[in-house]
Amino acid sequence: MSGIKSGKIPKVGSYNASSPSHSDLMSSYRSLQKGDALVKSGHCYMVASVDFNNQRVYVYEQTPSISIATSHSFSSLANSGYMPFAKN
């Protein structure tokens, strides 16, 4: 998260990394691409695909002993404060 805030890691979309608003995050998720990631304090998802019509992001995450694939709505991600960043 500090890399996003400092500008060393490129954000996806336009949001204030120090205090992202729900609407700015929702808007930013529309720019996600496969291989991008979402982060909040203590957790990270890697984007597998995005369903723009249904506003869902399909992700991979590492749990203590296995990797799992899950999906999350744009709204639930924004409510949790997940900030999108680019793979570049």
Residue frames as a rotation matrix with the C-alpha (Angstrom) as fourth column:
MET 1
0.572 0.820 0.000 0.00
0.820 -0.572 0.000 0.00
0.000 0.000 -1.000 0.00
SER 2
0.357 -0.501 -0.788 2.88
0.193 -0.786 0.587 2.37
-0.914 -0.361 -0.184 0.70
GLY 3
-0.682 -0.619 0.389 4.11
0.467 0.040 0.883 1.82
-0.562 0.784 0.262 -2.87
ILE 4
-0.040 0.763 0.645 0.73
0.954 -0.163 0.253 2.90
0.298 0.625 -0.721 -4.24
LYS 5
0.763 0.382 -0.521 0.62
0.578 -0.764 0.286 5.91
-0.289 -0.519 -0.804 -1.93
SER 6
0.067 -0.839 -0.540 4.15
0.121 -0.531 0.839 6.97
-0.990 -0.122 0.066 -2.91
GLY 7
0.650 0.250 -0.717 3.51
-0.632 -0.346 -0.693 6.50
-0.421 0.904 -0.067 -6.63
LYS 8
-0.465 -0.885 0.009 6.15
-0.764 0.407 0.501 3.75
-0.447 0.225 -0.866 -7.03
ILE 9
-0.782 0.344 0.521 3.44
0.451 0.888 0.090 1.23
-0.431 0.305 -0.849 -7.86
PRO 10
-0.918 0.396 -0.001 0.97
-0.281 -0.651 0.705 2.40
0.279 0.647 0.709 -10.53
LYS 11
-0.487 0.850 0.203 -2.68
-0.227 0.102 -0.969 2.70
-0.844 -0.517 0.143 -9.51
VAL 12
-0.757 0.469 0.455 -5.47
0.624 0.311 0.717 1.46
0.194 0.827 -0.528 -11.72
GLY 13
0.309 0.924 0.227 -7.95
0.818 -0.380 0.432 4.29
0.485 0.053 -0.873 -12.12
SER 14
-0.438 -0.362 0.823 -8.16
-0.013 -0.913 -0.408 7.62
0.899 -0.190 0.395 -10.35
TYR 15
0.731 0.592 -0.339 -8.53
0.372 0.071 0.926 7.52
0.572 -0.803 -0.168 -6.60
ASN 16
0.317 -0.595 0.739 -6.84
-0.769 -0.617 -0.167 9.19
0.555 -0.515 -0.653 -3.67
ALA 17
0.035 -0.379 -0.925 -4.58
0.125 0.920 -0.372 6.43
0.992 -0.102 0.079 -2.30
SER 18
-0.910 -0.386 0.154 -4.45
-0.077 -0.207 -0.975 8.09
0.408 -0.899 0.159 1.11
SER 19
-0.621 0.779 0.090 -8.23
-0.164 -0.016 -0.986 8.18
-0.767 -0.627 0.138 1.45
PRO 20
-0.977 0.210 -0.024 -9.99
0.020 0.206 0.978 6.43
0.210 0.956 -0.205 -1.45
SER 21
-0.405 0.908 0.105 -13.71
-0.812 -0.304 -0.497 7.14
-0.420 -0.287 0.861 -1.78
HIS 22
-0.173 0.467 0.867 -16.20
0.110 0.884 -0.454 4.37
-0.979 0.017 -0.204 -2.46
SER 23
0.815 0.570 -0.108 -17.27
-0.012 -0.169 -0.986 5.94
-0.579 0.804 -0.130 -5.78
ASP 24
0.331 -0.776 -0.537 -13.66
-0.938 -0.335 -0.094 6.43
-0.107 0.534 -0.838 -6.97
LEU 25
-0.594 -0.527 0.608 -12.83
-0.492 0.836 0.243 2.80
-0.637 -0.155 -0.756 -6.19
MET 26
0.218 0.770 0.600 -15.99
0.216 0.562 -0.799 1.57
-0.952 0.304 -0.043 -7.95
SER 27
0.859 0.065 -0.508 -14.99
-0.415 -0.491 -0.766 3.59
-0.299 0.868 -0.395 -11.01
SER 28
-0.046 -0.989 -0.142 -11.40
-0.972 0.011 0.236 2.31
-0.232 0.149 -0.961 -10.89
TYR 29
-0.251 -0.020 0.968 -12.47
-0.159 0.987 -0.021 -1.35
-0.955 -0.159 -0.251 -10.91
ARG 30
0.800 0.599 0.034 -13.86
-0.025 0.090 -0.996 -0.76
-0.599 0.796 0.087 -14.42
SER 31
0.588 -0.660 -0.467 -10.25
-0.787 -0.334 -0.519 -0.41
0.187 0.673 -0.716 -15.62
LEU 32
0.134 -0.557 0.820 -8.94
-0.604 0.610 0.513 -3.66
-0.785 -0.564 -0.255 -14.11
GLN 33
0.380 -0.108 -0.919 -7.23
-0.810 0.441 -0.386 -6.19
0.447 0.891 0.080 -16.36
LYS 34
0.952 -0.089 -0.293 -6.14
0.163 0.957 0.239 -9.77
0.259 -0.275 0.926 -15.88
GLY 35
0.116 -0.971 -0.207 -2.93
0.793 0.217 -0.569 -9.80
0.598 -0.098 0.796 -13.82
ASP 36
-0.187 -0.091 0.978 -3.67
-0.374 -0.914 -0.156 -6.56
0.908 -0.395 0.137 -11.95
ALA 37
-0.523 -0.025 -0.852 -4.16
0.673 0.601 -0.431 -6.78
0.523 -0.799 -0.298 -8.20
LEU 38
0.403 0.662 0.631 -6.24
-0.135 -0.639 0.757 -5.40
0.905 -0.391 -0.168 -5.36
VAL 39
-0.466 -0.648 -0.603 -4.81
0.567 0.304 -0.765 -4.64
0.679 -0.698 0.226 -1.94
LYS 40
0.626 0.434 0.648 -5.92
-0.300 -0.634 0.713 -3.50
0.720 -0.641 -0.267 1.48
SER 41
-0.067 -0.712 0.699 -4.01
-0.967 -0.127 -0.222 -3.62
0.247 -0.691 -0.679 4.73
GLY 42
-0.347 -0.231 0.909 -2.95
-0.675 0.734 -0.071 -7.21
-0.651 -0.638 -0.411 5.30
HIS 43
0.077 0.431 0.899 -4.48
0.317 0.845 -0.432 -8.79
-0.945 0.318 -0.072 2.20
CYS 44
-0.455 -0.267 -0.850 -4.04
-0.698 -0.486 0.526 -8.95
-0.554 0.832 0.035 -1.57
TYR 45
0.458 0.582 0.672 -5.97
0.159 0.690 -0.706 -10.47
-0.875 0.430 0.224 -4.50
MET 46
-0.791 -0.582 -0.187 -4.64
-0.125 -0.145 0.981 -11.15
-0.599 0.800 0.042 -8.00
VAL 47
0.102 0.889 -0.446 -7.20
-0.709 -0.249 -0.660 -10.46
-0.698 0.384 0.605 -10.74
ALA 48
-0.534 -0.154 0.831 -8.07
0.325 0.870 0.370 -13.49
-0.780 0.468 -0.415 -12.88
SER 49
-0.658 0.386 0.647 -10.88
0.627 -0.195 0.754 -11.79
0.417 0.902 -0.114 -14.84
VAL 50
-0.830 0.433 -0.351 -13.50
-0.099 -0.734 -0.672 -9.08
-0.549 -0.523 0.652 -14.59
ASP 51
-0.378 0.820 0.429 -17.21
0.920 0.282 0.272 -9.35
0.103 0.497 -0.861 -15.43
PHE 52
-0.995 -0.096 0.022 -17.99
0.094 -0.994 -0.049 -5.71
0.026 -0.047 0.999 -16.20
ASN 53
-0.402 0.914 0.055 -21.70
-0.157 -0.128 0.979 -6.34
0.902 0.384 0.195 -16.91
ASN 54
0.534 0.618 -0.577 -22.30
0.397 0.420 0.816 -7.88
0.747 -0.664 -0.021 -13.47
GLN 55
0.376 -0.486 0.789 -19.64
-0.640 -0.752 -0.158 -5.78
0.670 -0.445 -0.594 -11.71
ARG 56
0.950 -0.144 0.278 -17.72
-0.108 0.684 0.721 -8.79
-0.294 -0.715 0.635 -10.34
VAL 57
0.199 -0.951 -0.236 -14.00
-0.930 -0.107 -0.353 -9.45
0.311 0.289 -0.905 -10.08
TYR 58
0.974 -0.005 -0.225 -12.70
0.044 0.985 0.166 -13.03
0.220 -0.171 0.960 -10.16
VAL 59
0.381 -0.846 0.373 -9.51
-0.861 -0.472 -0.190 -13.34
0.337 -0.249 -0.908 -8.15
TYR 60
0.352 -0.413 -0.840 -6.88
0.394 0.879 -0.267 -15.69
0.849 -0.237 0.472 -6.79
GLU 61
0.452 -0.281 0.847 -5.73
-0.776 -0.593 0.217 -15.48
0.441 -0.755 -0.486 -3.21
GLN 62
-0.362 -0.654 -0.664 -3.27
-0.038 0.722 -0.690 -17.38
0.931 -0.225 -0.286 -1.06
THR 63
0.722 0.520 0.457 -4.69
-0.531 -0.007 0.847 -18.82
0.443 -0.854 0.271 2.12
PRO 64
0.405 -0.659 0.634 -2.53
-0.800 0.080 0.594 -20.49
-0.442 -0.748 -0.495 4.77
SER 65
-0.209 -0.583 0.785 -2.04
-0.140 0.812 0.566 -23.77
-0.968 0.009 -0.252 2.93
ILE 66
-0.215 0.194 0.957 -3.67
0.874 0.476 0.100 -23.41
-0.436 0.858 -0.272 -0.50
SER 67
-0.950 0.059 -0.307 -4.54
-0.194 -0.882 0.430 -20.97
-0.246 0.468 0.849 -3.25
ILE 68
-0.284 0.917 0.281 -8.21
0.704 0.398 -0.588 -20.41
-0.651 0.031 -0.759 -3.95
ALA 69
-0.887 0.155 0.435 -10.27
0.264 -0.603 0.752 -18.69
0.379 0.782 0.494 -6.62
THR 70
-0.290 0.821 -0.491 -13.16
0.759 -0.115 -0.641 -16.49
-0.583 -0.559 -0.590 -5.49
SER 71
-0.410 0.191 0.892 -15.25
0.628 -0.650 0.428 -13.66
0.661 0.736 0.147 -6.87
HIS 72
-0.430 0.216 -0.876 -16.30
0.713 -0.514 -0.477 -10.38
-0.553 -0.830 0.067 -5.31
SER 73
0.554 0.666 0.499 -18.67
0.827 -0.510 -0.237 -7.62
0.096 0.544 -0.834 -6.33
PHE 74
-0.229 -0.578 0.783 -17.28
0.439 -0.779 -0.447 -4.17
0.869 0.242 0.433 -7.06
SER 75
0.423 0.523 0.740 -19.37
-0.367 -0.648 0.668 -2.87
0.828 -0.554 -0.082 -4.17
SER 76
0.975 -0.066 -0.212 -18.04
0.216 0.508 0.834 -5.34
0.052 -0.859 0.510 -1.58
LEU 77
0.117 -0.990 0.077 -14.45
0.952 0.090 -0.293 -4.60
0.283 0.108 0.953 -2.66
ALA 78
-0.224 -0.151 0.963 -15.02
0.138 -0.983 -0.122 -0.84
0.965 0.106 0.241 -2.40
ASN 79
0.758 0.565 0.326 -16.74
-0.270 -0.183 0.945 -1.24
0.594 -0.805 0.014 0.98
SER 80
0.826 -0.501 -0.259 -13.63
0.542 0.580 0.608 -3.08
-0.154 -0.642 0.751 2.21
GLY 81
0.739 -0.507 -0.444 -11.29
-0.387 -0.859 0.336 -0.44
-0.552 -0.077 -0.830 0.75
TYR 82
0.265 -0.654 0.708 -9.44
0.649 0.664 0.371 -2.63
-0.713 0.361 0.600 -1.78
MET 83
0.400 -0.251 -0.882 -7.20
-0.517 -0.856 0.009 -0.41
-0.757 0.452 -0.472 -3.92
PRO 84
0.876 -0.056 0.479 -6.45
0.384 0.682 -0.622 -1.62
-0.292 0.729 0.619 -7.46
PHE 85
0.259 -0.831 -0.493 -2.92
-0.574 -0.543 0.613 -1.48
-0.777 0.124 -0.617 -8.84
ALA 86
0.776 0.046 -0.630 -1.30
-0.623 0.219 -0.751 -2.42
0.104 0.975 0.198 -12.13
LYS 87
0.873 -0.424 0.241 0.98
0.365 0.896 0.252 -5.30
-0.323 -0.132 0.937 -12.89
ASN 88
0.646 -0.641 0.414 3.52
0.273 -0.312 -0.910 -3.00
0.713 0.701 -0.026 -14.58
